[in-house]
């Protein structure tokens, strides 16, 4: 990892506090490009598809690899909550990690360059985002006020300037945009070349479409809500896994007084997926999202839900009650949400809910 500039404070590596989770169906040659940035960290690789296929990982990386047989062995009947033949399987890596922070990246994402031509250390920027507060309760027009060279603008309430703990850092992508299939079809040659040098907090009460290909989060603060749903093989929908998690996470973060940041860092997304294949996966979601988004916009969580687990179970009840009428799939998804929480708590400390509650209470206190 490159040495930080002497004029700036060093960013903590967090190498003993952060896992990198990668879902894949192929050899991980892409890691060679990331070696200067990823080699100090532990990798959790979740192999999708045929468990008998051997996945090759470049030498020198510290990693553990799980395939479908491992997931079935570890979770038993609860393995049904982990998607198969879909990148949503990555959330199994979140569950088995024992670290405070998670960074997840897709295997078709490479190191991007900033406008000066310098390689972007995406992980370092995510760490910066997670370690400094968010401002979900009042928008600062200079974006992130904690960044060097910025501050709170005139008129920003002093009582809110301590900010809120940051639970999620949502990074962006150059080259291939994260478009749905209809947009891909009408703009097949479009590429994102705009590098916007900014990070901002998504305001409380505002949803966003979360992309899982360049994402970091505080596992202790929000991990149990980072469930990527039931997608892929045997399910009527795909490519909504990260967005489903993002909607659930944002509602819970708003309830618990936690922040979500988006913007820097950028990665280079190298491979455009087939829009016709994507349309087959997405078409029900394109219709359903017109019901799903208003549902999340109006969802409220009772005050007595003070932990992420309790919030998520409450949300699952509302999914079953209100979205179950849209399609039976949502009843199945709501049940899987409960199974996910049960599996999470079984694999993690018996005091995980207490720790989550303590974090949530601390977050709420920070907003007062």
N, C-alpha and C positions, 0 to 999 in steps of 0.2 A: 504494500500500500504506500502510495506516495506520501512523503513527509508534508505536514501542513505548513502553510506559509507562516513565517515567524511573526507576521503582523496580526495573525488571527489566532484565537485560542484553539487548542487541539480538540477535535471531536472525539469523544470516547469510542473505542473500537467496539465495546460490548461483546467481545468474542466469546465470553463465557455466559452471556445473557441472551443471546440471539441465535435462533435456528433459521436456516434457509430451507423452505419447502418447495419442491419441484415436482409437479406431476408430469409423467412422460410415457411414451410408447416406443421410444427410440434411444439409440446411444446418445450419450450426453457430451458429444464433442463440443457443443457450444460453450461448455465450461472453460475451455482453453482461453477464450477471449476474456472471460471474467476472472481468470486466475489471480491477477494482481489484487483484486478486491474481495474475492470469495474464499481464497485458500485458508485464511485464519479461522473460518467459521465451520460449524458442524452442519452438514446437509442432511435433510430427510427427504428421500426420493420415494415417491408413491408411483409404482408401476401400474399403468392401466392396461387393460386388454389381457392377452394370453400370459398367464403366470409362468408358463414353461419357457418363454422367450428370455434369453440372457441379455440384460442391459449392461452395456459397457460404460464405465465411469473412468475418466482420465486419472492417471496415477497422481498421488499427492494430495487428494482431497479426503477429508475425514467425513464419512457418510454412513448412514444406515439406509437400507432399501427394503421397502415393503411391497409385496404383490398381493393379488387377490386372495391367495391361499393364506398369507399372513393375516390379512384383515379378518378373514373368516375364523382363523384360529384364535386370534386375540379377542375379537368381539363376540364370537359365537352367534346366537340368533340375532343379536343387535347389529350384526354386520349388514343387515337389510337396509339400514339408514345411510350407508355409504354408496354413492352412485357408482355404476359400472360402465365402462366405455364412455367416459365423459371426464373432462378435467376437474369436475366437481369432486372427484376422488381425493383431491389435494387436501380437503379438510380433515381427512384421517391423520395427516401429518400434524395438523394443529393439535389434534387430540392427544397424540402420543408424545409430543414435545414436552419437555420439562422446563423450558426456558421462559423468561419474562416477555421476550419480544419474538415476533415472527416476521420474516420477509419472504414473500412468495413471488416467483417469476416463472414465466412460460419458457419452454425450451426452444422457441423460435425468436427469442428476444436477445439482442446483442447490445454491446456498449455503444452508446450514442456519443456524439461530440457536441460541445457547446459552440456558439458562434465564433469563438477564437480558434477552434480546431482541437481543443483539449478534450481528452477522454473524460466522460462524466462518471464519477463514482456514485452511482445511484444509491447504493446502500448507505454511504456516508450522509447523503442528503436526507434520506428517510430517517436516519438516526437523529439528525438535527431536528427534523419535524416532530418526532415523537418526544424528544427531550425538552422541548419548549412548549409553553402553554398555547391554547387556542382561545379564540374570542367568539364563541357562538351566540352570545347574547346581545352584541352590539357590533355592527360592521365598521371596521376601520378602513377608510378610503385609501390609505397607503398599504393595504393588504396586511401582511404579517408585521405587526408593530415590534416584534421581538428580534427581527432580523437586523444585522448591522447596517447602519445608515438610515434606519426607519424608526418611527416612534408613533405614539398615539397622537392623532390630530386634535386640533382645537375642537372642543365640544364633546370629546369622548369622556364619559363618566369616570371619575377617579375611582369610584367604588368597584368598577369592573376591570380595572387595569391589571389585576393579578392574573386574570384569565382563568381558564379551566384546564384540567389535565387533558392531554391529547391521547385519544384512544386509537385513531386511525390516520395513517398517512397514505394518501391515494396519489400515486405517480402517473405520469402521462407517457406518450409515445410519439416518436417521430417516424416518418415513412408511412407504413400501412395504418390507416385510421381504424379505430374500433367501431366499425359501422355494422348496422343490421343488414340482412340480406337484400331487402328492397333498395336501400341506399347504395349497397355494393353494386347492384345490377345497373343502376342508372349513372353511377360514377366509378366505373371500373378502373380508371387510370388515375384517380385522385390520390394524392399523397400529402401527408401533413409535413410541411417544411417550416412551420412557424414555431420558433422557440420563444416562449413567453417566460421571461425571467421573474417569476412571481409564485408565491405560495399564499393561499387564502383559506380562511376558515369558512366552511359551509354553515350558513346561519341556522340557528335553531328553528325547527318547523319546516325546513326545506329539505326535500328528498333529492337524491342524485343517482345516476346510473353508475354503480361501482364496477370497475373493470379489475379482474383478478390477476392480470398478467404482470403488474408492477405495483405491488401492494405491501404495505407493512402495517403492523398493528401491535398494540400492547396486549399480549395474551392474558395477562392477569386482570386487566381492566375490562376487556370485552370478548375474550376468547370464546366463551360458551355460546355467544350469539353468532360466531363466524361459521355458521353451517350453510354449506352451499346447496342444500336441498336434495331432492330426488330428481335426477336428470339422466339423460342418456338411455342406455339399453333397458328396455322394458317400460320406459316412461313415455308419455305423450309429448314431451317437450325437452328441448336442450337449449344451451347457450343463454339461459336465464339464471344460471347457478350463482354467479357472482352478483348479479343485480338483485336477486332475491335476498342474498345475505346482506347486501348493502342497504336495502330498504329496512330489513329487520334491525340491523345494527344502528342505523340512523335514528329510528324511533326510540330505541333503548338508550342510545347516547343522549338524546334530547331529554329523556325522562330522568336519567341519572346525573345530568350536568357534565357530560363529557364532550370533548371536541373532536371534529373530523376535519382534516386538512386535505387540500387538493392543489395540484400544480407541480412544481419541481419535486422529484427529479424526472427527467426523460430517459427512456431507453429507446433502442432502435428495433422496431417491430418489423421483422424481415419477410414474413410469409403471409400472403393473403389467402385465406381459406376459400373454398369453393362456394360461391353465393347460392348455387342451386341446392347443394347439400345443406347449407345453412338455412335456406328458406324452409326446407322440409322439417328441420329441427325447430325453427322459430315460429312457424305460422300460427300455431295455437296461442303462443305467448303474445304475438302481435295483437290478437283479439283480446286475450285475457288481460293484458296490461292496462286496458282502458277501465277495467274493474279493479285490478290489483292496486294501482296507484292511488285512486280515491280512497280505497280501504286503508292504506297506510297513512294517507294524509289525515284521515279522521280518527285513526287508532289512538286510544288513550290507555295508559297503564295506571292502575291504582297506586296510591301513595305507599301502601304496605308492601309493594314489590320493591325491595331495597337491594336485591342482588341481581346479577345478570341472569342467573338460572330462573329465578322467580319471574322476572320480566319475560323471559323467553317462553316459559310454560304458559303464562297469561296470554301472550301473543298467539301461541298455538291454538288456544281455546277460541280466540276470536277468528283465526283463520278457518277453523272447522265450522264455526257458527255462520260466518258471513260469506266466506269464499267457497265453502262447501256447496252452496246453492248454485255457484257458477259452473262447477264441474266436480264430479266425484274425486278427481285427482287431488283436489285440495284437502279433502278429508284424509286421504292417504298421506299427503305431505304433512298435515298437522300431526298425525300419529308418528311420523318419522321424526318430526321436531322433538317430540317428547322422548322418543327412543334415543335420539342424539344426546340429549341432556343426561339421560340415565347412563349412557355409555361413557360420556365425558366424566361424570362424577365417579363412576366405577374405576376408570383408568387413572384418575387423578386422586389427590389427597382427599380423605373423608371430610377434611375441613375446607374443601375448595369453595363451598358456598359461603362459609364464614369469611374466607379471605376476600371473595368477590364482594360480599356485603360491606366489608371494611373499606375496600377500595372505593366502592360506590358512595359510602357515607363521606369519605374523605373528599371525593369529587364534588359532592353536593355542598360540603362545607366551603370549598374553594370558590363557589359561585355566590356565596352570601356576602 
